[in-house]
């Protein structure tokens, strides 16, 4: 199967991830933090090891300030709704995913910063959107639609200068683009475990620079301070209500260590080279529009002139796995000029090869040629 939907999830994982998940499911599925017995302590160690690996990857000073959850969507909701109070304003961007836009809409007081036609957000427009009542700025590190990488460090610097909190959505970048919490001036980083990190499905998490900046929106058992009626105010317990998926988190930790062994730059360069070659091939065809910038992740968004994106996607999916439509990011399509049509997205991963570029190019060329004819 020619799998080219890595922006949704990485299908192929490193063998060490499968082995770790299998081993921990069989032998290490005790409830972490719920007892002083050996199995519980062993399960807890798996979580701590994963925290330390993620912290090293993102240059976070305190591994304890990383909490795990089922995906980046939940992480983003926990931060946005856990930071904002009534009457406080949030700044988001056109390129953000619905995981950001819908919590902002639910909160009610927000401003959307426009992006240009390549999906790039001008930091100065973010500066202009910040008001006296602004509490939080959110920006995706890279578009899940077209792969455009945003100027996160510059936006983070502006947020710091203005005295507002900054949340970075790294669902599309962690594992394949350098993420540095200090360089980005990030107060919060939300991440997905099953995309660029190549961990198991149902994994993600959040880095919280200072736990005093956030309140938990989900409460329950933590195994700590159980005599109290309020959620513990220490990380990661304040965001770890209920039993966590210990085997998957242990496997995510192993995936993170694989990423660091291979090198984020090496992985990102591999994916970007494949994506840029495919984009060049498409632009050479004449009747195909490609969106985004050359400085991208492994994602390429395009449309064939006169054809509906979903129709094209369905035709491609007879031979390869891609995604078409709105990609849960409707405002990004307004910026790119594809709101009426959506777009076809081909997204390469670390385990794709140059021959995969040739194959998908031939598939698209045949569809475009027959339509033109």
Beta strands, then each sheet from edge to edge (+ up, - down):
strand 1: 2-3
strand 2: 66-69
strand 3: 89-93
strand 4: 110-113
strand 5: 134-140
strand 6: 165-169
strand 7: 188-192
strand 8: 204-208
strand 9: 288-291
strand 10: 299-304
strand 11: 320-321
strand 12: 323-325
strand 13: 343-347
sheet 1: 1+ 11+
sheet 2: 2+ 8- 7+ 6+ 5+ 3+ 4+
sheet 3: 9+ 10- 13+ 12-
end
